[in-house]
Amino acid sequence: MESRYYPSYQALGLADQILESIAAQTQHPRRARYQGRLGAYWYWRLPAGILVTFRLGFRITEQRWDVLHAEAVTPRVGLFSAADFPFAAYGTLRESPPYIHDLEGDAEWSNRLYFQMGRLIEDAIVWMETLLATALDPQISVPSSFPALTPLEQELVNHAVQELSGRFTVKALHHAFAGRISHRALSRLAQTWEATGLLTEQPRRVTIALRTLVEQTGSLST
């Protein structure tokens, strides 16, 4: 039944607040390229030919758009990941769940004050980072832009995760690995990994993709 209904233009405009916030934090030429909203869908392109789509959905009635459906597909394996982000899961009052009220084209937020939109955005970003890690899986595809890591690079990542709470801080890492890598080389490495999406933008943090690459490189070397 749900596929017969589509949000109004105003409802899509309200949902843009969420999707454009996700886009602003994931946009990266080598990591994720936001294509914008086309029709009733929002599109991203990720490495390894992954196409990500988001769309508004409803669980009760088409007058209450209250969930974001997300899917990821590749030409090689088709649909390989899907996720739902129900607005109620991010509401602070159980008896007043947030939703977009869409009646005859006149849409507005209901219970917006009780909606932890930022939490939903964070979860969607983590899901997309997981997709990027999936792109590194050799069973799907291994982009040539992600070479195997050296033992020292693996140690740097492990130290950042275990000792620096995931922060890839050049100064702290240079202090911990004094004599093994120069400050210039470490800075260049951080810039390269940031450019390829293996580190977030500053303040740099280790991504799920980089952790996966460390695990895979370690398993190949053993």
FITIZA-36184 format. One record per residue: residue in one letter; y, x, z of N, C-alpha, C in turn; residue number from 1. Coordinates in pm, whole numbers, always signed. Atoms other than C-alpha are relative to their C-alpha. Example, Ala and Ser with C-alpha at 12.3 -4.5 7.8 and 13.67 -1.06 7.14 Angstrom:
<r "a"; <-119; +89; +0>; <-450; +1230; +780>; <+120; +90; +0>; 1>
<r "s"; <-119; -82; -6>; <-106; +1367; +714>; <+109; -77; +73>; 2>
//
This chain:
<r "m"; <-120; +82; +0>; <+0; +0; +0>; <+127; +86; +0>; 1>
<r "e"; <-121; -78; -16>; <+246; +277; +90>; <+51; +54; -132>; 2>
<r "s"; <-42; -61; +125>; <+251; +425; -260>; <+83; -96; -86>; 3>
<r "r"; <-76; +97; +78>; <+412; +103; -390>; <+148; +1; +39>; 4>
<r "y"; <-136; +4; -50>; <+730; +162; -192>; <+62; +139; +1>; 5>
<r "y"; <-73; -126; -3>; <+995; +431; -213>; <+127; -18; +82>; 6>
<r "p"; <-124; +11; -78>; <+1291; +509; +12>; <+119; -27; -91>; 7>
<r "s"; <-124; +22; +74>; <+1635; +397; -95>; <+76; +132; -13>; 8>
<r "y"; <-82; -121; +19>; <+1893; +648; -212>; <+65; +42; +131>; 9>
<r "q"; <-62; -32; -127>; <+2065; +626; +124>; <-101; +59; +98>; 10>
<r "a"; <+103; -52; -90>; <+1740; +684; +314>; <-35; +144; -37>; 11>
<r "l"; <+26; -138; +44>; <+1669; +993; +104>; <+113; +93; +40>; 12>
<r "g"; <-114; -80; -40>; <+2019; +1116; +177>; <-4; +36; +148>; 13>
<r "l"; <+12; -29; -142>; <+1958; +1088; +551>; <-110; +103; +25>; 14>
<r "a"; <+109; -96; -15>; <+1629; +1275; +519>; <+40; +138; -50>; 15>
<r "d"; <-49; -130; +47>; <+1815; +1549; +331>; <+44; +89; +116>; 16>
<r "q"; <-45; -78; -116>; <+1953; +1654; +670>; <-113; +88; +52>; 17>
<r "i"; <+116; -74; -50>; <+1603; +1763; +773>; <-44; +103; -102>; 18>
<r "l"; <+58; -88; +101>; <+1480; +1910; +447>; <+94; +114; -39>; 19>
<r "e"; <-93; -107; +34>; <+1796; +2105; +370>; <+12; +101; +113>; 20>
<r "s"; <+3; -94; -113>; <+1785; +2256; +719>; <-123; +90; -10>; 21>
<r "i"; <+121; -79; +23>; <+1428; +2367; +648>; <+24; +100; -112>; 22>
<r "a"; <-26; -86; +115>; <+1541; +2506; +313>; <+90; +117; +38>; 23>
<r "a"; <-95; -105; -37>; <+1828; +2701; +470>; <-68; +113; +76>; 24>
<r "q"; <+67; -100; -82>; <+1586; +2882; +702>; <-122; +62; -68>; 25>
<r "t"; <+116; -55; +71>; <+1308; +2945; +450>; <+36; +59; -136>; 26>
<r "q"; <-39; -46; +133>; <+1505; +3025; +134>; <-2; +152; -6>; 27>
<r "h"; <+11; -145; +19>; <+1417; +3376; +16>; <-56; +23; -139>; 28>
<r "p"; <+46; -19; +139>; <+1378; +3502; -344>; <-144; +49; -12>; 29>
<r "r"; <+137; -49; +7>; <+1045; +3670; -260>; <-92; -72; +97>; 30>
<r "r"; <+77; +66; -105>; <+930; +3432; +12>; <-17; -148; -29>; 31>
<r "a"; <+6; +144; +28>; <+1016; +3069; -62>; <+126; -39; -75>; 32>
<r "r"; <-115; +44; +79>; <+1240; +2917; -325>; <+7; -153; +2>; 33>
<r "y"; <-21; +144; -8>; <+1374; +2571; -254>; <+48; -50; -136>; 34>
<r "q"; <-35; +53; +131>; <+1387; +2370; -576>; <+90; -123; +8>; 35>
<r "g"; <-83; +118; -17>; <+1574; +2073; -430>; <-82; -128; +1>; 36>
<r "r"; <+65; +131; +2>; <+1498; +1703; -425>; <+1; -53; -142>; 37>
<r "l"; <+17; +61; +132>; <+1364; +1554; -747>; <-66; -135; +20>; 38>
<r "g"; <+54; +132; -27>; <+1316; +1180; -732>; <-12; -23; +149>; 39>
<r "a"; <+23; +27; -143>; <+1162; +1095; -395>; <-71; +115; +69>; 40>
<r "y"; <+72; -114; -58>; <+1016; +1443; -332>; <+94; +120; +13>; 41>
<r "w"; <-68; -129; -17>; <+1148; +1776; -203>; <-99; +110; -34>; 42>
<r "y"; <+92; -101; +54>; <+1002; +2088; -366>; <+38; +142; +43>; 43>
<r "w"; <-12; -144; -21>; <+948; +2455; -275>; <-102; +71; -87>; 44>
<r "r"; <+97; -88; +65>; <+785; +2735; -470>; <-20; +123; +87>; 45>
<r "l"; <+35; -115; -81>; <+603; +3006; -274>; <-76; +99; -87>; 46>
<r "p"; <+80; -97; +75>; <+430; +3326; -387>; <-140; -52; -27>; 47>
<r "a"; <+138; +35; +39>; <+84; +3305; -547>; <-9; -137; -66>; 48>
<r "g"; <+3; +126; +73>; <+183; +2994; -743>; <-12; -124; +87>; 49>
<r "i"; <+10; +114; -90>; <+197; +2766; -437>; <+121; -92; -18>; 50>
<r "l"; <-104; +101; +9>; <+394; +2445; -485>; <-9; -90; +123>; 51>
<r "v"; <-6; +80; -122>; <+502; +2266; -167>; <+87; -122; -25>; 52>
<r "t"; <-78; +123; +13>; <+619; +1905; -162>; <+7; -71; +135>; 53>
<r "f"; <-20; +87; -116>; <+761; +1687; +115>; <+41; -138; -50>; 54>
<r "r"; <-45; +135; +34>; <+807; +1311; +103>; <+7; -84; +126>; 55>
<r "l"; <-10; +93; -111>; <+910; +1034; +338>; <-114; -101; -5>; 56>
<r "g"; <+104; +102; -6>; <+642; +794; +455>; <+25; -95; +116>; 57>
<r "f"; <-13; +96; -109>; <+602; +496; +684>; <-139; -34; +52>; 58>
<r "r"; <+128; +33; -62>; <+328; +395; +926>; <-11; -148; +35>; 59>
<r "i"; <+1; +141; -39>; <+429; +36; +1005>; <+50; -88; -114>; 60>
<r "t"; <-61; +78; +107>; <+660; -105; +740>; <+92; +89; -82>; 61>
<r "e"; <-85; -80; +87>; <+857; +28; +445>; <+147; -6; +40>; 62>
<r "q"; <-137; +3; -50>; <+1175; -65; +630>; <+22; +103; +111>; 63>
<r "r"; <-10; -102; -105>; <+1096; +209; +884>; <-66; +129; -51>; 64>
<r "w"; <+51; -129; +45>; <+1059; +556; +733>; <-6; +92; +121>; 65>
<r "d"; <+13; -68; -129>; <+919; +753; +1025>; <-96; +118; -1>; 66>
<r "v"; <+89; -115; +5>; <+705; +1042; +901>; <+29; +80; -127>; 67>
<r "l"; <-8; -87; +118>; <+730; +1340; +666>; <-141; +45; -35>; 68>
<r "h"; <+128; -48; +50>; <+421; +1409; +457>; <+24; +127; -82>; 69>
<r "a"; <-14; -125; +73>; <+380; +1764; +325>; <-133; +39; -61>; 70>
<r "e"; <+122; -46; +69>; <+131; +1905; +73>; <+29; +133; -69>; 71>
<r "a"; <-10; -126; +73>; <+66; +2245; -80>; <-115; +8; -99>; 72>
<r "v"; <+101; -9; +105>; <-118; +2299; -407>; <+18; +130; -77>; 73>
<r "t"; <-7; -112; +94>; <-201; +2587; -638>; <-81; -38; -123>; 74>
<r "p"; <+78; +30; +121>; <-327; +2576; -997>; <-147; +36; +15>; 75>
<r "r"; <+137; -50; -10>; <-639; +2760; -887>; <-91; -87; +86>; 76>
<r "v"; <+85; +76; -91>; <-760; +2546; -598>; <+48; -143; +22>; 77>
<r "g"; <-51; +135; -21>; <-552; +2228; -620>; <+56; -14; +140>; 78>
<r "l"; <-49; +23; -135>; <-461; +2070; -286>; <-82; +80; +100>; 79>
<r "f"; <+74; -77; -99>; <-549; +2312; -8>; <+60; -12; +139>; 80>
<r "s"; <-57; +18; -133>; <-320; +2215; +279>; <+90; -123; -1>; 81>
<r "a"; <-86; +117; -17>; <-148; +1901; +405>; <+38; -10; +146>; 82>
<r "a"; <-47; +14; -138>; <+55; +1823; +714>; <+88; -123; +11>; 83>
<r "d"; <-87; +114; -29>; <+223; +1522; +869>; <+90; +36; +118>; 84>
<r "f"; <-96; -22; -107>; <+535; +1537; +1084>; <+60; -135; +39>; 85>
<r "p"; <-50; +132; -41>; <+574; +1194; +1248>; <+121; +14; +93>; 86>
<r "f"; <-122; -11; -78>; <+921; +1144; +1390>; <-25; -33; +147>; 87>
<r "a"; <+27; +40; -138>; <+777; +978; +1702>; <-49; +117; +84>; 88>
<r "a"; <+51; -115; -74>; <+609; +1305; +1796>; <+113; +90; +49>; 89>
<r "y"; <-114; -81; -38>; <+957; +1457; +1829>; <+107; -84; +70>; 90>
<r "g"; <-91; +86; -73>; <+1115; +1169; +2019>; <-8; +26; +150>; 91>
<r "t"; <-2; -24; -144>; <+1220; +1204; +2381>; <-28; -126; +81>; 92>
<r "l"; <+32; +126; -67>; <+1170; +835; +2466>; <-112; -69; -76>; 93>
<r "r"; <+116; +59; +66>; <+830; +689; +2390>; <+27; -141; -48>; 94>
<r "e"; <-26; +140; +36>; <+961; +333; +2386>; <+110; -13; -106>; 95>
<r "s"; <-107; +5; +101>; <+1243; +425; +2143>; <-21; +111; -102>; 96>
<r "p"; <+26; -106; +98>; <+1091; +635; +1861>; <+106; +4; -109>; 97>
<r "p"; <-99; -10; +108>; <+1331; +767; +1597>; <-59; -36; -136>; 98>
<r "y"; <+41; +31; +137>; <+1312; +644; +1239>; <+123; -32; -83>; 99>
<r "i"; <-107; +39; +92>; <+1525; +572; +934>; <-18; -147; -34>; 100>
<r "h"; <+6; +144; +28>; <+1596; +199; +915>; <+58; -25; -139>; 101>
<r "d"; <-36; +15; +142>; <+1608; +107; +546>; <-15; -146; -39>; 102>
<r "l"; <+4; +142; +30>; <+1698; -253; +475>; <+93; -31; -116>; 103>
<r "e"; <-75; +36; +121>; <+1805; -357; +123>; <+97; +108; -41>; 104>
<r "g"; <-81; -111; +47>; <+1938; -13; +45>; <+104; +49; +97>; 105>
<r "d"; <-96; -43; -102>; <+2151; +13; +359>; <-78; +71; +110>; 106>
<r "a"; <+84; -78; -91>; <+1989; +295; +557>; <+83; +66; +108>; 107>
<r "e"; <-64; -70; -111>; <+2076; +443; +894>; <-107; +47; +98>; 108>
<r "w"; <+91; -49; -102>; <+1913; +641; +1173>; <-7; -100; +115>; 109>
<r "s"; <+19; +77; -123>; <+1767; +445; +1462>; <-54; +95; +106>; 110>
<r "n"; <+40; -85; -112>; <+1731; +617; +1799>; <+14; +149; -32>; 111>
<r "r"; <-22; -139; +41>; <+1871; +936; +1649>; <+25; +91; +120>; 112>
<r "l"; <-30; -82; -116>; <+1990; +1056; +1990>; <-126; +48; +72>; 113>
<r "y"; <+125; -36; -67>; <+1627; +1071; +2105>; <-92; +82; -91>; 114>
<r "f"; <+80; -70; +101>; <+1511; +1272; +1803>; <+26; +150; +11>; 115>
<r "q"; <-11; -145; -4>; <+1443; +1644; +1852>; <-26; +56; -140>; 116>
<r "m"; <+14; -39; +140>; <+1499; +1720; +1487>; <-25; +150; -14>; 117>
<r "g"; <+17; -144; +8>; <+1520; +2093; +1551>; <-145; +42; +19>; 118>
<r "r"; <+141; -32; -22>; <+1161; +2097; +1681>; <-83; -29; -125>; 119>
<r "l"; <+71; +33; +124>; <+1036; +1924; +1367>; <+26; +107; -106>; 120>
<r "i"; <-35; -103; +98>; <+1223; +2175; +1152>; <-75; +129; +29>; 121>
<r "e"; <+72; -121; -38>; <+1069; +2465; +1347>; <-147; -10; -37>; 122>
<r "d"; <+143; +17; +32>; <+717; +2324; +1304>; <-24; +6; -151>; 123>
<r "a"; <+15; -2; +146>; <+768; +2272; +930>; <+11; +143; -52>; 124>
<r "i"; <-17; -139; +42>; <+885; +2633; +895>; <-125; +80; +32>; 125>
<r "v"; <+123; -70; -36>; <+578; +2762; +1083>; <-112; -38; -97>; 126>
<r "w"; <+103; +43; +96>; <+356; +2553; +852>; <+18; +72; -133>; 127>
<r "m"; <-23; -68; +127>; <+521; +2708; +548>; <-30; +149; +10>; 128>
<r "e"; <+37; -139; -18>; <+479; +3057; +693>; <-152; +16; -4>; 129>
<r "t"; <+146; -3; +6>; <+111; +2976; +736>; <-48; -6; -144>; 130>
<r "l"; <+34; +5; +142>; <+99; +2888; +367>; <+17; +136; -64>; 131>
<r "l"; <-22; -133; +54>; <+244; +3227; +285>; <-112; +94; +42>; 132>
<r "a"; <+113; -81; -46>; <-28; +3387; +497>; <-125; -35; -80>; 133>
<r "t"; <+115; +43; +81>; <-282; +3182; +303>; <+4; +65; -138>; 134>
<r "a"; <-13; -63; +131>; <-143; +3332; -17>; <-55; +141; +0>; 135>
<r "l"; <+55; -135; -11>; <-262; +3668; +114>; <-152; +1; +7>; 136>
<r "d"; <+146; +8; -11>; <-620; +3543; +149>; <-62; +37; -135>; 137>
<r "p"; <+58; -42; +128>; <-827; +3720; -119>; <-82; -109; -68>; 138>
<r "q"; <+75; +110; +61>; <-1028; +3401; -174>; <+91; -90; -84>; 139>
<r "i"; <-95; +81; +78>; <-712; +3241; -311>; <+75; +88; -98>; 140>
<r "s"; <-74; -92; +86>; <-490; +3517; -442>; <+61; +109; +86>; 141>
<r "v"; <-67; -109; -70>; <-353; +3853; -338>; <+114; +50; -88>; 142>
<r "p"; <-111; -45; +83>; <-5; +3910; -481>; <+13; +151; +4>; 143>
<r "s"; <-10; -145; +7>; <+47; +4267; -597>; <+118; +52; +79>; 144>
<r "s"; <-117; -43; -76>; <+378; +4272; -406>; <-34; +27; +146>; 145>
<r "f"; <+41; -23; -137>; <+180; +4292; -81>; <-110; +105; +3>; 146>
<r "p"; <+102; -105; +0>; <+3; +4632; -80>; <-65; +14; +137>; 147>
<r "a"; <+66; -27; -127>; <-242; +4742; +188>; <+88; +86; +88>; 148>
<r "l"; <-84; -74; -94>; <-74; +4877; +498>; <-68; +130; +41>; 149>
<r "t"; <+52; -126; -51>; <-112; +5233; +618>; <-35; -18; +148>; 150>
<r "p"; <+31; +10; -143>; <-260; +5293; +966>; <+124; +0; +88>; 151>
<r "l"; <-123; -3; -79>; <+88; +5379; +1097>; <+74; -132; -9>; 152>
<r "e"; <-68; +129; +16>; <+235; +5059; +954>; <-70; -108; +82>; 153>
<r "q"; <+74; +96; -82>; <-42; +4860; +1121>; <+35; +18; +148>; 154>
<r "e"; <-36; -27; -139>; <+40; +5028; +1452>; <+140; -51; +31>; 155>
<r "l"; <-137; +48; -19>; <+409; +4945; +1409>; <+2; -151; +20>; 156>
<r "v"; <+4; +146; -10>; <+333; +4578; +1354>; <-65; -42; +131>; 157>
<r "n"; <+68; +35; -124>; <+87; +4561; +1643>; <+89; +25; +122>; 158>
<r "h"; <-90; -31; -111>; <+341; +4728; +1873>; <+111; -105; +9>; 159>
<r "a"; <-107; +101; +1>; <+613; +4483; +1767>; <-51; -132; +57>; 160>
<r "v"; <+56; +127; -47>; <+385; +4187; +1835>; <-34; +7; +149>; 161>
<r "q"; <+52; -9; -137>; <+235; +4310; +2162>; <+105; +43; +102>; 162>
<r "e"; <-95; -56; -95>; <+527; +4495; +2319>; <+142; -54; -15>; 163>
<r "l"; <-138; +43; +26>; <+840; +4345; +2161>; <+9; -149; -30>; 164>
<r "s"; <+2; +146; +19>; <+742; +3976; +2149>; <+22; -39; -146>; 165>
<r "g"; <-10; +31; +141>; <+721; +3988; +1771>; <+126; +50; -67>; 166>
<r "r"; <-126; -49; +58>; <+1065; +4147; +1721>; <-22; +138; -62>; 167>
<r "f"; <+13; -129; +69>; <+1070; +4429; +1465>; <+135; +71; +11>; 168>
<r "t"; <-126; -66; -30>; <+1355; +4623; +1624>; <-12; +148; -32>; 169>
<r "v"; <+12; -138; +48>; <+1408; +4955; +1447>; <+23; +100; +113>; 170>
<r "k"; <-32; -95; -107>; <+1565; +5129; +1747>; <-115; +13; +99>; 171>
<r "a"; <+109; -3; -97>; <+1286; +5031; +1987>; <-126; +60; -59>; 172>
<r "l"; <+119; -54; +65>; <+1012; +5114; +1738>; <+13; +150; -23>; 173>
<r "h"; <-21; -143; +22>; <+1165; +5451; +1656>; <-19; +77; +131>; 174>
<r "h"; <+18; -64; -131>; <+1173; +5532; +2027>; <-148; +8; +36>; 175>
<r "a"; <+142; +3; -36>; <+808; +5429; +2068>; <-83; +92; -90>; 176>
<r "f"; <+77; -80; +95>; <+692; +5623; +1760>; <+76; +128; -36>; 177>
<r "a"; <-78; -122; +23>; <+918; +5928; +1797>; <-91; +113; -46>; 178>
<r "g"; <+79; -110; +53>; <+791; +6219; +1592>; <-99; -40; -105>; 179>
<r "r"; <+98; +47; +99>; <+569; +6000; +1373>; <+66; -64; -121>; 180>
<r "i"; <-74; +60; +112>; <+831; +5828; +1158>; <+149; +15; +28>; 181>
<r "s"; <-144; -18; -18>; <+1200; +5896; +1102>; <+71; -134; +6>; 182>
<r "h"; <-79; +122; -10>; <+1469; +5642; +1175>; <+33; -53; -139>; 183>
<r "r"; <-32; +42; +137>; <+1563; +5637; +805>; <-119; -67; -66>; 184>
<r "a"; <+121; +57; +61>; <+1204; +5573; +692>; <-33; -135; +62>; 185>
<r "l"; <+29; +126; -68>; <+1161; +5300; +953>; <+98; -108; -44>; 186>
<r "s"; <-100; +97; +47>; <+1485; +5132; +848>; <-31; -45; -142>; 187>
<r "r"; <+33; +35; +138>; <+1380; +5147; +483>; <-122; -93; -5>; 188>
<r "l"; <+119; +86; -5>; <+1041; +4995; +569>; <+37; -140; +44>; 189>
<r "a"; <-42; +131; -48>; <+1205; +4713; +763>; <+74; -77; -109>; 190>
<r "q"; <-74; +65; +108>; <+1438; +4640; +470>; <-94; -48; -110>; 191>
<r "t"; <+98; +38; +104>; <+1146; +4637; +225>; <-79; -122; +43>; 192>
<r "w"; <+78; +114; -48>; <+941; +4401; +439>; <+84; -126; +12>; 193>
<r "e"; <-89; +117; -5>; <+1240; +4174; +492>; <+21; -56; -141>; 194>
<r "a"; <-23; +43; +139>; <+1301; +4164; +115>; <-120; -73; -58>; 195>
<r "t"; <+121; +65; +52>; <+939; +4063; +50>; <-47; -116; +87>; 196>
<r "g"; <+35; +114; -82>; <+934; +3801; +325>; <-103; +26; +107>; 197>
<r "l"; <+97; -32; -105>; <+699; +3987; +558>; <+67; +7; +137>; 198>
<r "l"; <-81; +11; -121>; <+979; +4004; +817>; <+104; -108; -25>; 199>
<r "t"; <-109; +95; +14>; <+1230; +3731; +885>; <+131; +76; -18>; 200>
<r "e"; <-131; -62; +7>; <+1596; +3796; +823>; <+46; +37; +140>; 201>
<r "q"; <-46; -49; -129>; <+1785; +3972; +1103>; <+50; -114; +89>; 202>
<r "p"; <+83; -102; -65>; <+1715; +3967; +1386>; <-146; -11; -47>; 203>
<r "r"; <+130; +2; +66>; <+1388; +4062; +1221>; <-114; -31; +98>; 204>
<r "r"; <+120; +31; -76>; <+1061; +3917; +1348>; <-120; +8; -93>; 205>
<r "v"; <+124; -8; +77>; <+703; +3965; +1234>; <-44; -141; -39>; 206>
<r "t"; <+46; +131; +46>; <+583; +3672; +1021>; <-151; -11; +9>; 207>
<r "i"; <+144; +24; +2>; <+241; +3514; +1016>; <-64; +74; -117>; 208>
<r "a"; <+53; -68; +118>; <+196; +3664; +669>; <-25; +148; +29>; 209>
<r "l"; <+16; -142; -31>; <+248; +4018; +800>; <-115; +21; +98>; 210>
<r "r"; <+114; -10; -93>; <+4; +3960; +1087>; <-132; -12; -76>; 211>
<r "t"; <+121; +18; +79>; <-253; +3837; +836>; <-28; +124; -82>; 212>
<r "l"; <+17; -120; +80>; <-194; +4141; +617>; <-53; +116; +85>; 213>
<r "v"; <+51; -103; -91>; <-251; +4371; +917>; <-149; -23; +27>; 214>
<r "e"; <+140; +30; -27>; <-577; +4193; +997>; <-88; +31; -121>; 215>
<r "q"; <+79; -25; +119>; <-698; +4213; +639>; <-10; +149; -31>; 216>
<r "t"; <+2; -143; +27>; <-600; +4576; +594>; <-92; +71; +98>; 217>
<r "g"; <+88; -60; -100>; <-776; +4665; +919>; <-145; -25; -29>; 218>
<r "s"; <+141; +30; +29>; <-1094; +4487; +812>; <-49; +75; -122>; 219>
<r "l"; <+40; -74; +121>; <-1091; +4665; +475>; <-24; +148; +31>; 220>
<r "s"; <+11; -141; -31>; <-1053; +5005; +638>; <-116; +33; +93>; 221>
<r "t"; <+111; -24; -92>; <-1342; +4957; +882>; <-130; +0; -74>; 222>
//
